Amino acid sequence: MTKDIDGLEGRRILTDDLELPLGKRTKLYRFFEILPGLLSYSMIIALFIFSLISPTLGAIYLLIIITITLVKAIGVAVRTVQGYNEIKRAMRVDWHQRYADLKIPHEKFEILRGSSSNAFDFDEHVENLRMLSVAPKDYPNPDSIYHAVIMVAYNEGLDTLIPTVEAVRDTEFPNERIIFIMGYEERGGPEIEQSAKKLKSMFKDTFYDFILVKHPDNLPREIKGKGPNLTYAGHYLAEYVTKKRIPMERVIVTSLDADNRMSEKYLDYVAYEYVVNPERKRMAFQPVSLFMNNIWDASAPMRVIAVSNSFFNVINVKRPHLLRNFASHSQPLDALYEMDFWSKRTIVEDGHQYWRSLFHFRGKYEVLSIKVPIYQDAVIEESFWRTVKAQFVQLRRWDYGASDVAYVGVRMVDKKRRKMPLWLLFPKFWRLLDGHVTLAAMSPIVAFGGWVPRLLNFQSRELLTYNLPATVSWIQLFASIGLMITVFISLKMLPPRPKKYNKIKSIGMVLQWILSPLVAILYQSAAAFYAQTRLLTGNYMEKFDVTKKVVKK
């Protein structure tokens, strides 16, 4: 499939059959859509079946699952500490200076060669300078790199939007080489249009350009979601830079939600990695998403979820093989242009972008960790119960990433569509499937599974069955060591306590973790089951339910 963009003088987008299906699926596609939910439900049902056959068999099945969970919990604790320390070290680096060093690599290499430092990636920086010195034609001129930041919005107010633009303005990268695009939805109504015009009047002289792009409602073959808005803005950007004679391969595009606040170091860090990596076109750059903007204002259950999701991103700093596009991320414009930008048919366009890019580049694609944060909002609505609902809606949308199992699965079994070795794709597919099944099934099994063999075999006198609940409790107690590490690091990651809150609020930041088991079941597991059940039954989620951004005064 090919598609032209008007005004680009015959240049082509090669989409390579990358888009998701709309409407009726093939039988093979339906099989893979059903698979995550089928396995998740089967894991729980299997405990009952094994326990009915034999209490010992049920107990052994449960202990295997809990042991796997315990091992993962230990790994999570270790990776949390390592990831947190890595982020701290990366945040201490003067990325603006390192990026400036690339402009005169030979001189800087001669100064730094032979020296030693415990600064983050210092030796790699010296080696990068050496490489640029000996092969300058293989690397772009740092002064030729532009950042294009696309902020998408639906109905967010200026209290949310202004700090996001200000954070981009306050980065250390030169504003005169930042193109800011606000992509807003026509369906957001006159309020968002007024906000967009207000922002343009405030920041029109701040960047290389401040561009407003209104995404029309009800375009054909699109869901109502963030992906179509991003893609529409991306098409406009491609035309814009062509008219300005800015090469696409010199433009790095960053997608931002309306509530995102990027680190002042982010754009320099991304530009640095873009210049020094020869495979730059086949890369995405992933910051650490931390849901900390309004963490002090959020209610306790939402704080637990926000910090837990933040830790998931911290952990992935030390698990590059599991790193995927998530929320805000950056990619070169020429790569995005070739693959027709983001998907217009999924509500999880960020995670799906990884698979879309992987297949477009025939397996030669990498997500590089940018170890500085982009801060996002925890969920807050006007009332507690509306917040409770909004949080579940957000999580079920994220968990609908299980839809990628079918997208990847059908390509895995079809050699023509796979476009990469099976040995390379299968481990990625397995981790994708395992992650969604584990998210749904593990929490309820660990929480209640210890009682199933005993209650279904009440008269059994087998010692293993009788002591199983106590055994599981002791294992859970041991696993709580990891939770204590999480609590400790969460306190260190918190932004300063606002003056409107007293010290009692700080105590609540510790006591909130009592809610962890409840939150894991009622939110994480339930949302995953909800999304997988929708896929299993063919009741697809094709509308992006926007999480409302409420700013507490």
VOGU-3710 file (C-alpha; in Angstrom, 3 decimals, decimal comma):
1> mtkdidgleg> 0,000/0,000/0,000  1,284/3,475/-0,856  -0,014/6,908/-0,201  0,934/10,379/-1,426  0,963/13,516/0,648  0,059/16,633/-1,307  2,886/19,099/-1,725  5,783/16,691/-1,273  6,610/16,456/-4,994  6,140/12,763/-5,487
11> rriltddlel> 7,790/11,459/-2,310  6,078/8,273/-1,102  5,062/6,714/2,146  5,649/2,962/2,166  3,230/1,642/4,780  4,018/-2,058/4,119  0,563/-3,192/5,230  1,190/-1,796/8,695  -2,332/-0,760/9,618  -4,713/-2,617/11,903
21> plgkrtklyr> -7,897/-4,141/10,485  -11,270/-2,490/10,811  -14,475/-4,503/10,736  -14,458/-8,273/10,248  -11,249/-10,143/11,121  -9,895/-13,357/9,667  -10,203/-16,570/11,703  -6,478/-16,487/12,439  -6,680/-12,898/13,637  -9,658/-13,761/15,869
31> ffeilpglls> -7,717/-16,676/17,363  -4,937/-14,372/18,498  -7,446/-11,777/19,761  -9,079/-14,463/21,903  -5,770/-15,897/23,152  -4,880/-13,413/25,965  -8,306/-13,590/27,608  -8,506/-17,345/27,121  -5,165/-17,889/28,856  -5,929/-15,419/31,667
41> ysmiialfif> -9,245/-17,058/32,524  -7,705/-20,509/32,082  -5,005/-19,791/34,662  -7,647/-19,166/37,315  -9,953/-21,984/36,206  -6,993/-24,385/36,198  -6,495/-23,838/39,939  -10,048/-25,028/40,610  -9,756/-27,985/38,224  -6,427/-29,158/39,657
51> slisptlgai> -7,752/-28,739/43,199  -10,828/-30,843/42,395  -8,692/-33,578/40,864  -6,269/-33,572/43,781  -5,660/-31,035/46,576  -1,942/-31,749/46,293  -1,995/-31,038/42,562  -3,833/-27,750/43,171  -1,353/-26,781/45,894  1,647/-27,551/43,691
61> ylliiititl> 0,150/-25,513/40,824  -0,418/-22,584/43,159  3,058/-22,759/44,691  4,656/-22,781/41,246  2,766/-19,608/40,314  3,569/-17,904/43,626  7,231/-18,865/43,361  7,392/-17,330/39,891  5,726/-14,207/41,289  8,210/-14,070/44,166
71> vkaigvavrt> 11,197/-14,333/41,835  9,752/-11,556/39,679  9,137/-9,419/42,781  12,778/-9,764/43,812  13,857/-8,820/40,297  11,524/-5,820/40,344  13,000/-4,602/43,647  16,556/-4,905/42,340  15,747/-3,228/39,033  13,874/-0,427/40,794
81> vqgyneikra> 16,956/0,499/42,804  19,240/0,203/39,787  16,915/2,181/37,530  16,454/4,938/40,105  20,218/5,301/40,561  20,736/5,371/36,790  18,181/8,157/36,402  19,833/10,183/39,173  23,219/9,861/37,460  21,810/10,805/34,047
91> mrvdwhqrya> 20,073/13,831/35,536  23,413/15,138/36,846  24,920/15,205/33,336  25,195/18,509/31,493  23,622/17,184/28,283  23,649/20,641/26,733  27,442/20,721/27,035  27,841/17,167/25,790  25,746/18,037/22,780  27,881/21,139/22,184
101> dlkiphekfe> 30,996/18,921/22,337  29,764/17,116/19,212  30,216/20,296/17,179  34,010/20,184/17,701  34,595/16,459/18,310  38,321/16,371/17,528  39,207/19,200/19,895  37,066/17,799/22,690  38,426/14,285/22,174  42,000/15,532/22,516
111> ilrgsssnaf> 41,074/17,261/25,768  39,203/14,324/27,296  41,173/11,330/26,005  43,014/9,508/28,750  41,011/11,217/31,492  38,718/9,325/33,833  35,411/10,203/35,435  32,601/8,397/37,205  30,056/10,623/35,450  27,222/8,812/33,685
121> dfdehvenlr> 28,389/7,312/30,344  31,585/9,402/30,358  33,646/6,746/28,565  30,923/6,346/25,950  30,968/10,109/25,409  34,719/10,093/24,787  34,325/7,197/22,346  31,544/9,059/20,537  33,842/12,056/20,128  36,531/9,791/18,707
131> mlsvapkdyp> 34,103/8,276/16,211  32,868/11,681/15,054  36,493/12,783/14,645  37,473/9,931/12,341  34,231/9,658/10,350  32,522/13,073/10,376  30,561/12,401/7,168  28,633/9,594/8,883  27,121/11,962/11,436  24,822/14,979/11,028
141> npdsiyhavi> 25,950/18,443/12,048  24,491/19,063/15,537  23,564/22,610/14,506  21,344/21,201/11,740  19,050/19,244/14,093  15,531/20,485/14,774  13,020/19,267/17,329  9,329/19,196/16,400  7,098/18,820/19,455  3,502/17,768/18,772
151> mvaynegldt> 1,237/18,384/21,755  -2,187/16,799/21,268  -5,246/18,110/23,072  -8,961/17,393/23,236  -10,687/19,560/25,845  -7,946/20,402/28,353  -7,892/23,841/29,949  -5,108/26,416/29,951  -4,144/25,432/33,520  -2,996/22,129/32,049
161> liptveavrd> -1,730/23,281/28,644  0,391/26,307/29,574  2,830/24,450/31,881  3,389/21,843/29,148  4,389/24,505/26,605  6,479/26,325/29,214  8,386/23,131/29,990  9,353/22,842/26,302  10,310/26,514/26,240  12,504/26,079/29,321
171> tefpneriif> 14,555/23,188/27,946  18,243/23,894/27,322  17,922/23,139/23,592  17,766/26,354/21,488  14,158/27,479/21,084  14,938/28,785/17,603  15,289/25,159/16,466  12,082/23,925/18,110  8,920/23,715/15,999  5,911/23,518/18,328
181> imgyeerggp> 2,704/22,018/16,925  -0,538/21,949/18,875  -2,814/19,323/17,376  -6,291/19,795/18,765  -9,585/18,046/18,087  -12,474/19,698/16,266  -14,775/17,572/18,444  -13,332/19,375/21,490  -15,578/22,310/20,611  -15,041/26,072/20,690
191> eieqsakklk> -13,367/25,962/24,122  -10,269/24,089/22,930  -10,074/26,285/19,826  -10,057/29,382/22,027  -7,366/27,834/24,226  -5,267/27,007/21,156  -5,473/30,585/19,874  -4,599/31,903/23,326  -1,520/29,683/23,470  -0,411/30,816/20,025
201> smfkdtfydf> -0,694/34,457/21,063  1,365/33,734/24,187  4,145/31,707/22,536  4,161/32,780/18,868  7,584/34,439/19,222  9,102/31,794/21,507  9,955/28,998/19,066  10,995/28,629/15,430  7,245/28,497/14,892  4,111/27,781/16,912
211> ilvkhpdnlp> 1,619/25,974/14,672  -2,039/25,148/15,286  -3,456/22,091/13,515  -7,141/21,252/13,977  -7,943/17,581/13,439  -11,366/17,305/11,740  -13,998/15,064/13,271  -15,429/11,985/11,525  -12,674/11,393/8,975  -13,118/8,006/7,253
221> reikgkgpnl> -11,403/4,858/8,575  -10,320/6,467/11,823  -11,262/5,775/15,395  -11,839/8,695/17,724  -8,498/8,849/19,435  -5,063/10,317/19,909  -3,406/8,431/17,036  -5,438/10,096/14,256  -4,806/13,515/15,805  -1,044/12,875/15,959
231> tyaghylaey> -0,962/11,551/12,408  -2,931/14,481/11,024  -0,508/16,895/12,705  2,408/14,794/11,428  1,216/15,159/7,824  1,031/18,912/8,296  4,534/18,948/9,775  5,934/16,982/6,821  4,523/19,526/4,379  5,694/22,413/6,547
241> vtkkripmer> 9,363/21,379/6,805  9,436/20,565/3,073  8,260/24,072/2,266  10,843/25,463/4,692  13,541/23,314/3,041  14,389/21,601/6,312  15,431/17,985/5,567  13,147/15,458/7,251  16,164/13,478/8,401  17,206/16,462/10,509
251> vivtsldadn> 13,908/16,696/12,398  13,172/14,692/15,558  9,472/14,501/16,446  8,316/14,227/20,062  4,687/13,466/20,875  3,301/14,988/24,063  0,029/14,624/25,905  -1,503/17,833/27,199  -0,274/17,230/30,770  3,345/16,307/29,987
261> rmsekyldyv> 6,226/18,299/31,469  9,549/17,358/29,945  12,845/17,634/31,786  14,935/20,626/30,781  17,597/18,110/29,683  15,371/15,950/27,496  15,704/17,559/24,067  19,512/17,900/24,294  19,799/14,290/25,474  17,656/13,016/22,579
271> ayeyvvnper> 19,510/15,123/20,013  22,823/13,853/21,377  21,795/10,207/21,019  20,352/10,902/17,587  23,604/12,347/16,291  25,955/9,676/17,704  23,905/6,623/16,635  24,458/5,629/12,987  21,168/3,660/13,021  19,286/6,774/14,135
281> krmafqpvsl> 16,469/6,359/11,623  15,600/2,939/13,038  15,377/4,162/16,613  12,855/5,672/18,970  13,838/7,580/22,086  11,877/6,818/25,234  11,973/9,036/28,339  11,036/7,833/31,813  7,357/8,661/32,317  6,732/9,628/35,939
291> fmnniwdasa> 3,172/10,357/37,085  4,226/12,935/39,639  2,944/16,334/38,473  0,011/16,429/40,892  0,810/13,453/43,102  0,241/15,406/46,334  -3,259/16,369/45,186  -4,337/12,851/44,188  -6,291/10,515/46,486  -4,518/7,532/48,060
301> pmrviavsns> -5,594/4,763/45,603  -4,674/6,939/42,622  -1,299/7,741/44,197  -0,541/4,032/44,575  -1,401/3,439/40,906  0,523/6,506/39,710  3,680/5,585/41,630  3,406/1,915/40,623  3,144/2,895/36,955  6,091/5,254/37,411
311> ffnvinvkrp> 8,158/2,425/38,858  7,324/0,213/35,901  8,986/2,829/33,697  11,926/3,210/36,094  12,487/-0,559/36,031  12,544/-0,607/32,229  15,597/1,646/32,293  17,487/-1,530/33,244  15,516/-3,823/30,938  16,233/-2,456/27,446
321> hllrnfashs> 15,036/-5,694/25,820  11,543/-4,944/27,189  11,494/-1,245/26,365  8,561/-0,146/24,215  7,167/3,168/23,035  5,005/4,529/25,838  3,087/7,793/26,172  5,553/10,524/25,120  8,375/9,395/22,866  10,542/10,691/20,024
331> qpldalyemd> 11,220/9,422/16,503  12,853/10,869/13,383  10,462/12,564/10,991  11,759/10,677/7,964  10,985/7,347/9,656  7,523/8,497/10,722  6,804/9,782/7,239  7,706/6,457/5,638  5,356/4,493/7,917  2,497/7,005/7,671
341> fwskrtived> 3,121/8,230/11,226  1,014/6,578/13,944  -1,891/4,170/13,686  -5,315/5,750/13,227  -7,167/2,607/14,313  -6,103/1,863/17,885  -6,608/3,569/21,232  -3,098/2,483/22,280  -1,134/4,181/19,520  1,968/4,607/21,708
351> ghqywrslfh> 2,676/0,959/22,538  1,440/-0,108/19,105  3,991/2,204/17,510  6,736/-0,163/18,643  5,283/-3,066/16,640  4,425/-0,849/13,706  8,025/0,378/13,555  9,487/-3,093/14,138  7,684/-4,540/11,117  8,331/-1,505/8,959
361> frgkyevlsi> 12,074/-1,821/9,554  11,988/-5,626/9,225  13,110/-6,269/12,781  15,944/-3,716/12,757  14,373/-1,287/15,203  15,318/-0,289/18,729  13,832/1,819/21,505  16,622/3,665/23,303  16,099/4,655/26,930  16,470/8,375/27,580
371> kvpiyqdavi> 17,110/8,286/31,312  15,541/11,600/32,240  11,853/12,079/33,049  8,814/13,488/31,409  6,345/14,170/34,200  2,658/13,392/33,797  -0,512/13,763/35,886  -2,028/11,263/38,248  -5,783/10,896/37,678  -7,926/13,525/39,420
381> eesfwrtvka> -11,577/14,286/38,701  -14,034/16,697/40,349  -15,082/14,136/42,966  -13,586/11,008/44,515  -16,023/8,592/42,874  -15,610/10,191/39,456  -11,856/9,858/39,975  -12,294/6,171/40,824  -14,150/5,631/37,560  -11,752/7,735/35,487
391> qfvqlrrwdy> -8,776/5,766/36,793  -10,341/2,474/35,750  -11,156/3,891/32,312  -7,543/4,963/31,847  -6,149/1,569/32,898  -8,509/-0,428/30,699  -7,427/1,717/27,746  -3,756/0,994/28,482  -4,500/-2,705/28,970  -6,159/-2,802/25,572
401> gasdvayvgv> -2,580/-3,103/24,380  -3,453/-6,813/24,472  -4,869/-6,129/20,998  -1,271/-6,119/19,773  -1,070/-9,862/20,449  -3,188/-10,467/17,332  -1,328/-7,846/15,300  2,001/-9,526/16,065  0,700/-13,108/16,081  -0,670/-13,132/12,535
411> rmvdkkrrkm> 2,594/-11,714/11,236  4,606/-14,220/13,220  2,932/-17,203/11,529  2,902/-15,608/8,056  6,462/-15,586/6,715  5,665/-12,997/4,023  4,290/-10,523/6,555  6,823/-11,330/9,289  9,735/-9,757/7,400  12,205/-10,878/10,084
421> plwllfpkfw> 13,565/-14,157/11,485  11,156/-16,152/13,639  13,795/-16,545/16,348  13,913/-12,763/16,659  10,154/-12,182/16,747  8,920/-15,093/18,862  10,579/-14,005/22,157  9,062/-10,545/21,705  5,652/-12,064/21,033  5,948/-14,329/24,078
431> rlldghvtla> 6,867/-11,433/26,395  3,938/-9,429/25,034  1,479/-12,263/25,642  2,959/-13,228/29,021  2,877/-9,639/30,252  -0,851/-9,229/29,588  -1,815/-12,639/30,982  0,293/-12,119/34,094  -1,194/-8,677/34,668  -4,718/-10,089/34,635
441> amspivafgg> -4,372/-13,419/36,437  -1,539/-13,233/38,969  -2,992/-10,842/41,558  -6,255/-12,736/42,274  -4,446/-16,095/42,286  -1,829/-14,883/44,757  -4,403/-13,123/46,944  -7,043/-15,851/47,195  -5,558/-18,973/45,648  -4,237/-20,372/48,925
451> wvprllnfqs> -7,765/-21,137/50,099  -9,013/-22,877/46,950  -7,457/-26,361/47,425  -8,488/-26,358/51,075  -12,071/-25,199/50,570  -12,653/-27,627/47,703  -11,242/-30,470/49,795  -12,408/-29,447/53,232  -12,093/-32,907/54,727  -8,607/-33,520/53,336
461> relltynlpa> -5,969/-34,140/55,994  -3,023/-33,675/53,676  -0,527/-31,435/55,444  0,355/-29,444/52,322  -3,290/-28,552/51,665  -4,056/-27,711/55,304  -1,047/-25,420/55,708  -1,268/-23,864/52,246  -2,931/-20,545/53,296  -0,299/-20,028/56,003
471> tvswiqlfas> 2,503/-20,958/53,596  1,238/-18,489/51,018  1,010/-15,792/53,720  4,647/-16,317/54,696  5,733/-16,103/51,059  3,726/-12,895/50,649  5,350/-11,473/53,788  8,785/-12,207/52,367  7,801/-10,606/49,065  6,742/-7,464/50,973
481> iglmitvfis> 10,455/-6,650/51,362  10,271/-5,533/47,753  7,293/-3,345/48,638  9,279/-1,672/51,411  12,021/-0,837/48,918  9,345/0,601/46,647  7,982/2,756/49,471  11,444/4,074/50,324  12,295/5,030/46,752  8,827/6,482/46,155
491> lkmlpprpkk> 9,419/8,940/48,996  12,742/10,008/47,463  11,118/10,543/44,060  8,277/12,731/45,305  8,322/16,398/44,337  8,497/18,835/47,280  5,383/18,850/49,457  3,215/21,895/48,613  2,875/24,435/51,393  -0,897/23,916/51,489
501> ynkiksigmv> -0,333/20,421/52,957  1,047/19,719/56,418  3,384/16,908/57,502  0,462/14,529/58,108  0,127/14,317/54,322  3,655/12,890/54,205  2,622/10,121/56,606  -0,225/9,302/54,248  2,326/8,805/51,468  3,608/5,816/53,463
511> lqwilsplva> 0,318/4,451/54,782  -1,219/4,490/51,291  0,727/1,329/50,403  -1,590/-0,704/52,624  -3,979/-0,411/49,680  -1,570/-2,162/47,278  -3,254/-5,629/47,260  -6,702/-4,079/46,856  -5,545/-1,771/44,071  -3,780/-4,631/42,272
521> ilyqsaaafy> -7,004/-6,659/42,112  -9,704/-4,004/41,706  -7,752/-1,929/39,220  -4,774/-3,610/37,567  -6,260/-7,099/37,287  -9,872/-6,050/36,706  -8,920/-3,541/34,000  -6,793/-6,164/32,241  -9,633/-8,711/32,358  -12,049/-6,085/31,057
531> aqtrlltgny> -9,862/-5,253/28,038  -9,108/-8,898/27,274  -12,778/-9,854/27,579  -13,701/-7,166/25,058  -11,180/-8,690/22,655  -12,312/-12,230/23,422  -15,941/-11,420/22,608  -15,146/-9,204/19,616  -16,617/-6,157/21,366  -13,790/-3,873/20,313
541> mekfdvtkkv> -12,731/-0,672/22,066  -12,541/1,838/19,219  -13,096/5,091/21,060  -10,367/6,830/23,044  -11,905/7,758/26,406  -9,966/10,882/27,336  -8,856/11,104/30,957  -10,040/14,509/32,102  -7,316/16,783/33,463  -8,495/18,588/36,615
551> vkk> -6,109/21,008/38,306  -6,661/21,489/42,037  -6,270/25,070/43,180
//
